[in-house]
């Protein structure tokens, strides 16, 4: 997975961290959690605030 695989990342995060409320996460934790996903393999330099916002919103939509 790459940073642009936003929906796939959101699904994996919701499965890996069911105890987390995605409306209450900070972007440092979110970035670290994405990079820790087993199928993730992209450069941290390719990540920015807009991508993290999109991942957070997709995660919120996934658990809603």
C-alpha positions as CSV (number, residue, x, y, z in Angstrom):
1,X,0.0,0.0,0.0
2,X,1.0,3.6,-0.7
3,X,-0.1,6.9,0.9
4,X,-2.6,7.3,-1.9
5,X,-4.4,4.0,-1.1
6,X,-6.6,6.0,1.4
7,X,-9.6,3.7,1.6
8,X,-7.5,0.5,1.9
9,X,-5.5,2.2,4.7
10,X,-8.7,3.3,6.5
11,X,-10.1,-0.3,6.4
12,X,-6.8,-1.7,7.7
13,X,-6.6,0.9,10.5
14,X,-10.2,0.2,11.6
15,X,-9.4,-3.5,11.8
16,X,-6.0,-3.1,13.5
17,X,-7.2,-0.5,16.0
18,X,-10.9,-1.0,16.8
19,X,-10.5,0.7,20.2
20,X,-9.4,4.0,18.6
21,X,-11.9,6.8,17.9
22,X,-10.7,8.3,14.6
23,X,-12.2,11.6,15.4
24,X,-9.8,12.0,18.3
25,X,-6.5,11.1,16.8
26,X,-3.4,13.3,16.2
27,X,-1.6,13.2,12.9
28,X,1.7,12.0,14.4
29,X,0.0,8.9,15.8
30,X,-1.9,8.4,12.6
31,X,1.2,8.6,10.4
32,X,3.0,6.1,12.7
33,X,0.1,3.7,12.7
34,X,-0.1,3.8,8.9
35,X,3.6,3.1,8.5
36,X,3.3,0.2,10.9
37,X,0.6,-1.6,8.8
38,X,2.0,-4.8,7.5
39,X,1.1,-4.1,3.8
40,X,2.3,-0.5,3.8
41,X,5.5,0.3,2.0
42,X,5.9,4.0,1.0
43,X,8.2,6.8,1.9
44,X,7.2,8.9,4.9
45,X,8.3,12.0,2.9
46,X,5.4,11.4,0.5
47,X,2.9,12.0,3.3
48,X,1.4,15.4,4.1
49,X,-1.4,16.9,6.1
50,X,-3.9,16.6,3.3
51,X,-3.2,12.9,2.9
52,X,-3.6,12.4,6.7
53,X,-6.8,14.3,6.7
54,X,-8.2,12.2,3.9
55,X,-7.1,9.0,5.7
56,X,-8.7,10.2,8.9
57,X,-12.0,11.1,7.1
58,X,-12.1,7.7,5.3
59,X,-11.5,6.0,8.7
60,X,-14.3,7.9,10.2
61,X,-16.6,7.0,7.3
62,X,-15.5,3.3,7.6
63,X,-16.5,3.0,11.3
64,X,-19.7,5.1,11.0
